[in-house]
C-alpha cells in the first residue's frame, strides 16, 4: 500500500488521485471517479470534491493508497 503525505488538514479526492499517481490529469481523475472504480474507505465514491483526511484509504482498480499527515509548514 502506498502512503501519500499531505501538509494540509485535507485534500480533495480529485487532487489526491493525481498526487498519488492514479491519474495524470484532472480529466482522468474525473473519468475514474465517474466510472465507479474509486473506493474511499471501502465504499464507492463519486464526488471529486470529497475531502480526504489522514487515515483515509483510497482504492482504484486494485491499487491502494492511504492519506498520511505530513509536517505542517509555517
MMTF fields as JSON, N, C-alpha, C and O atoms, coordinates in Angstrom:
{
  "mmtfVersion": "1.0.0",
  "mmtfProducer": "UNKNOWN",
  "numBonds": 295,
  "numAtoms": 296,
  "numGroups": 74,
  "numChains": 1,
  "numModels": 1,
  "chainsPerModel": [1],
  "groupsPerChain": [74],
  "chainIdList": ["A"],
  "bondAtomList": [4, 2, 8, 6, 12, 10, 16, 14, 20, 18, 24, 22, 28, 26, 32, 30, 36, 34, 40, 38, 44, 42, 48, 46, 52, 50, 56, 54, 60, 58, 64, 62, 68, 66, 72, 70, 76, 74, 80, 78, 84, 82, 88, 86, 92, 90, 96, 94, 100, 98, 104, 102, 108, 106, 112, 110, 116, 114, 120, 118, 124, 122, 128, 126, 132, 130, 136, 134, 140, 138, 144, 142, 148, 146, 152, 150, 156, 154, 160, 158, 164, 162, 168, 166, 172, 170, 176, 174, 180, 178, 184, 182, 188, 186, 192, 190, 196, 194, 200, 198, 204, 202, 208, 206, 212, 210, 216, 214, 220, 218, 224, 222, 228, 226, 232, 230, 236, 234, 240, 238, 244, 242, 248, 246, 252, 250, 256, 254, 260, 258, 264, 262, 268, 266, 272, 270, 276, 274, 280, 278, 284, 282, 288, 286, 292, 290],
  "bondOrderList": [1, 1, 1, 1, 1, 1, 1, 1, 1, 1, 1, 1, 1, 1, 1, 1, 1, 1, 1, 1, 1, 1, 1, 1, 1, 1, 1, 1, 1, 1, 1, 1, 1, 1, 1, 1, 1, 1, 1, 1, 1, 1, 1, 1, 1, 1, 1, 1, 1, 1, 1, 1, 1, 1, 1, 1, 1, 1, 1, 1, 1, 1, 1, 1, 1, 1, 1, 1, 1, 1, 1, 1, 1],
  "groupList": [{"groupName": "UNK", "atomNameList": ["N", "CA", "C", "O"], "elementList": ["N", "C", "C", "O"], "formalChargeList": [0, 0, 0, 0], "bondAtomList": [1, 0, 2, 1, 3, 2], "bondOrderList": [1, 1, 2], "singleLetterCode": "X", "chemCompType": "L-PEPTIDE LINKING"}],
  "groupTypeList": [0, 0, 0, 0, 0, 0, 0, 0, 0, 0, 0, 0, 0, 0, 0, 0, 0, 0, 0, 0, 0, 0, 0, 0, 0, 0, 0, 0, 0, 0, 0, 0, 0, 0, 0, 0, 0, 0, 0, 0, 0, 0, 0, 0, 0, 0, 0, 0, 0, 0, 0, 0, 0, 0, 0, 0, 0, 0, 0, 0, 0, 0, 0, 0, 0, 0, 0, 0, 0, 0, 0, 0, 0, 0],
  "groupIdList": [1, 2, 3, 4, 5, 6, 7, 8, 9, 10, 11, 12, 13, 14, 15, 16, 17, 18, 19, 20, 21, 22, 23, 24, 25, 26, 27, 28, 29, 30, 31, 32, 33, 34, 35, 36, 37, 38, 39, 40, 41, 42, 43, 44, 45, 46, 47, 48, 49, 50, 51, 52, 53, 54, 55, 56, 57, 58, 59, 60, 61, 62, 63, 64, 65, 66, 67, 68, 69, 70, 71, 72, 73, 74],
  "secStructList": [7, 3, 3, 3, 3, 3, 1, 1, 1, 7, 3, 3, 2, 2, 2, 2, 2, 2, 2, 6, 6, 1, 7, 1, 1, 2, 2, 2, 2, 2, 2, 2, 2, 2, 6, 6, 7, 3, 3, 3, 6, 6, 3, 3, 7, 7, 7, 6, 6, 7, 3, 3, 7, 6, 6, 7, 3, 3, 3, 3, 6, 6, 3, 3, 3, 3, 3, 3, 3, 7, 7, 7, 7, 7],
  "xCoordList": [0.849, 0.0, 0.893, 1.841, 0.565, 1.303, 0.819, -0.372, 1.734, 1.379, 1.648, 2.717, 0.665, 0.787, 0.617, -0.437, 1.659, 1.615, 1.057, 1.358, 0.236, -0.286, 0.098, 0.262, 0.238, 0.623, -0.525, -0.345, -1.686, -2.888, -3.873, -3.683, -4.914, -5.87, -6.597, -7.013, -6.753, -7.436, -6.95, -6.269, -7.315, -7.069, -8.308, -8.921, -8.682, -9.863, -9.502, -8.341, -10.508, -10.298, -9.662, -8.736, -10.141, -9.571, -8.085, -7.289, -7.712, -6.309, -5.503, -4.392, -6.069, -5.363, -5.076, -3.991, -6.025, -5.817, -4.626, -3.867, -4.462, -3.307, -2.036, -1.02, -2.081, -0.923, -0.389, 0.822, -1.29, -0.906, -0.519, -0.045, -0.711, -0.325, -1.379, -1.08, -2.617, -3.702, -4.173, -4.709, -3.973, -4.361, -3.319, -2.611, -3.232, -2.262, -2.831, -2.103, -4.133, -4.768, -6.07, -6.57, -6.598, -7.886, -8.996, -9.93, -8.895, -9.891, -9.858, -10.901, -8.656, -8.519, -9.132, -9.829, -8.868, -9.414, -10.942, -11.6, -11.493, -12.947, -13.538, -14.565, -12.885, -13.366, -13.318, -14.257, -12.226, -12.123, -13.251, -13.913, -13.454, -14.487, -15.868, -16.665, -16.15, -17.459, -17.714, -18.865, -16.65, -16.818, -17.111, -17.424, -17.013, -17.374, -16.305, -16.608, -15.047, -13.965, -13.13, -12.137, -13.535, -12.792, -13.532, -14.713, -12.809, -13.371, -12.626, -11.397, -13.373, -12.786, -13.27, -14.472, -12.328, -12.64, -13.631, -14.531, -13.445, -14.242, -15.572, -16.301, -15.906, -17.184, -16.946, -16.052, -17.756, -17.649, -17.854, -18.777, -16.986, -17.097, -17.139, -16.276, -18.146, -18.295, -18.292, -18.715, -17.818, -17.701, -16.231, -15.424, -15.887, -14.5, -14.002, -12.812, -14.902, -14.538, -14.535, -14.343, -14.742, -14.74, -13.452, -12.363, -13.557, -12.381, -11.809, -12.5, -10.546, -9.843, -8.96, -8.309, -8.949, -8.15, -7.195, -7.402, -6.15, -5.215, -5.948, -6.856, -5.518, -6.137, -7.092, -7.388, -7.583, -8.476, -7.694, -6.529, -8.355, -7.751, -8.51, -9.74, -7.761, -8.344, -7.88, -6.695, -8.835, -8.52, -9.053, -10.211, -8.191, -8.56, -8.038, -6.83, -8.956, -8.617, -7.516, -6.526, -7.699, -6.784, -5.57, -4.829, -5.342, -4.221, -4.751, -5.816, -3.99, -4.436, -3.395, -2.19, -3.91, -3.057, -3.76, -4.986, -2.973, -3.528, -3.012, -1.866, -3.881, -3.523, -2.828, -3.348, -1.666, -0.893, -0.643, -0.519, -0.569, -0.273, 1.219, 2.024, 1.59, 2.982, 3.27, 2.403, 4.448, 4.814, 4.094, 3.989, 3.604, 2.967, 4.06, 5.067, 3.875, 4.845, 4.282, 3.067, 5.163, 4.71, 4.804, 4.464],
  "yCoordList": [-1.182, 0.0, 1.243, 1.353, 2.154, 3.408, 4.373, 4.412, 5.143, 6.188, 7.539, 7.771, 8.427, 9.762, 10.775, 10.844, 11.564, 12.569, 13.879, 14.312, 14.502, 15.837, 16.77, 16.339, 18.042, 19.039, 19.952, 20.925, 19.634, 20.419, 19.537, 18.322, 20.107, 19.28, 18.256, 17.208, 18.553, 17.629, 17.859, 18.842, 16.929, 17.052, 16.513, 15.559, 17.108, 16.604, 15.311, 15.067, 14.503, 13.229, 13.416, 12.686, 14.377, 14.628, 14.967, 14.459, 15.827, 16.184, 14.968, 14.741, 14.194, 13.03, 12.012, 11.431, 11.793, 10.824, 11.22, 10.359, 12.517, 12.987, 12.873, 12.374, 13.322, 13.331, 11.909, 11.701, 10.944, 9.557, 8.795, 7.662, 9.395, 8.759, 7.86, 7.101, 7.933, 7.143, 7.737, 7.025, 9.043, 9.707, 10.764, 11.261, 11.099, 12.095, 13.505, 14.476, 13.616, 14.933, 14.953, 13.919, 16.158, 16.294, 15.616, 15.065, 15.655, 14.984, 13.476, 12.824, 12.928, 11.488, 11.134, 10.127, 11.968, 11.734, 11.757, 10.905, 12.729, 12.853, 11.599, 11.094, 11.096, 9.891, 8.667, 7.872, 8.515, 7.39, 7.425, 6.419, 8.6, 8.753, 8.458, 7.755, 8.992, 8.795, 7.341, 6.905, 6.589, 5.194, 4.254, 3.083, 4.76, 3.945, 2.982, 2.025, 3.22, 2.318, 2.872, 2.264, 4.034, 4.656, 4.388, 4.702, 3.803, 3.495, 4.288, 4.359, 4.885, 5.573, 4.848, 4.745, 4.349, 3.592, 2.461, 2.198, 1.799, 0.628, 0.89, -0.052, 2.16, 2.487, 3.262, 4.106, 2.97, 3.703, 5.185, 5.576, 6.005, 7.455, 8.103, 7.848, 8.945, 9.602, 11.123, 11.814, 11.64, 13.093, 13.481, 13.126, 14.194, 14.6, 15.51, 15.516, 16.271, 17.199, 16.596, 17.316, 15.294, 14.617, 14.952, 14.79, 15.414, 15.758, 14.507, 13.796, 14.247, 13.129, 13.665, 14.699, 12.95, 13.346, 12.219, 11.077, 12.525, 11.465, 10.245, 10.36, 9.072, 7.816, 7.257, 6.062, 8.109, 7.63, 6.776, 7.047, 5.741, 4.84, 4.928, 4.915, 5.019, 5.106, 3.885, 3.552, 3.218, 2.063, 2.319, 2.696, 2.108, 2.282, 1.074, 0.861, 0.302, -0.849, -1.711, -2.036, -2.072, -2.982, -2.341, -3.019, -1.062, -0.355, 0.492, 1.1, 0.529, 1.293, 2.322, 2.139, 3.412, 4.453, 4.988, 5.094, 5.323, 5.865, 7.286, 7.594, 8.148, 9.535, 9.597, 9.097, 10.206, 10.386, 11.862, 12.635, 12.247, 13.629, 13.865, 13.108, 14.905, 15.297, 16.453, 16.864, 16.96, 18.104, 19.357, 19.644, 20.09, 21.37, 22.406, 22.386, 23.305, 24.37, 25.686, 25.859, 26.597, 27.915, 28.056, 29.109],
  "zCoordList": [0.0, 0.0, 0.0, 0.777, -0.877, -0.99, 0.095, 0.405, 0.667, 1.623, 0.979, 0.413, 1.074, 0.491, 1.607, 2.239, 1.846, 2.916, 2.401, 1.288, 3.235, 2.923, 4.064, 5.206, 3.747, 4.749, 5.133, 5.865, 4.642, 4.919, 5.677, 5.727, 6.265, 7.005, 6.136, 6.63, 4.838, 3.933, 2.512, 2.222, 1.628, 0.197, -0.502, -0.023, -1.622, -2.325, -3.058, -3.387, -3.301, -3.963, -5.339, -5.693, -6.111, -7.435, -7.359, -8.149, -6.41, -6.225, -5.786, -6.266, -4.876, -4.351, -5.449, -5.486, -6.329, -7.401, -8.269, -8.716, -8.508, -9.272, -8.432, -8.916, -7.202, -6.304, -6.072, -6.003, -5.954, -5.677, -6.934, -6.843, -8.111, -9.355, -9.973, -10.894, -9.478, -10.066, -11.389, -12.238, -11.563, -12.808, -13.154, -12.278, -14.428, -14.875, -14.876, -14.666, -15.111, -15.221, -14.428, -13.985, -14.264, -13.598, -14.382, -13.798, -15.71, -16.549, -16.366, -16.324, -16.259, -15.994, -14.646, -14.516, -13.643, -12.307, -12.351, -11.753, -13.055, -13.174, -13.809, -13.356, -14.863, -15.547, -14.645, -14.621, -13.903, -12.966, -11.945, -11.691, -11.367, -10.333, -10.909, -10.289, -12.088, -12.713, -13.088, -13.131, -13.361, -13.777, -12.608, -12.821, -11.37, -10.216, -9.743, -9.031, -10.127, -9.715, -8.569, -8.17, -8.034, -6.941, -5.627, -5.483, -4.683, -3.368, -2.312, -2.328, -1.393, -0.243, 0.998, 1.246, 1.768, 2.984, 2.709, 3.506, 1.563, 1.228, 0.548, 0.238, 0.309, -0.334, -1.624, -1.696, -2.644, -3.91, -3.642, -2.927, -4.222, -4.056, -5.43, -6.27, -5.661, -6.952, -6.845, -7.772, -5.723, -5.557, -5.676, -4.817, -6.716, -6.933, -5.813, -5.498, -5.219, -4.153, -2.767, -1.787, -2.654, -1.348, -0.603, -1.155, 0.628, 1.42, 2.062, 2.792, 1.783, 2.385, 3.492, 3.345, 4.595, 5.749, 6.112, 5.701, 6.878, 7.269, 7.83, 8.653, 7.355, 7.754, 6.718, 6.731, 5.811, 4.755, 3.763, 3.471, 3.251, 2.279, 0.965, 0.943, -0.132, -1.465, -2.257, -2.264, -2.93, -3.768, -5.17, -5.35, -6.156, -7.561, -8.331, -8.439, -8.855, -9.69, -9.065, -9.719, -7.806, -7.122, -6.481, -5.769, -6.708, -6.081, -4.941, -5.047, -3.832, -2.663, -2.247, -2.424, -1.685, -1.111, 0.122, 0.159, 1.125, 2.359, 2.543, 2.216, 3.073, 3.332, 4.689, 5.686, 4.716, 5.956, 6.175, 5.225, 7.452, 7.798, 7.658, 8.201, 6.937, 6.805, 7.745, 8.516, 7.684, 8.537, 8.092, 6.899, 9.058, 8.777, 8.579, 9.287, 7.633, 7.42, 7.919, 8.023, 8.223, 8.633, 10.063, 10.604]
}
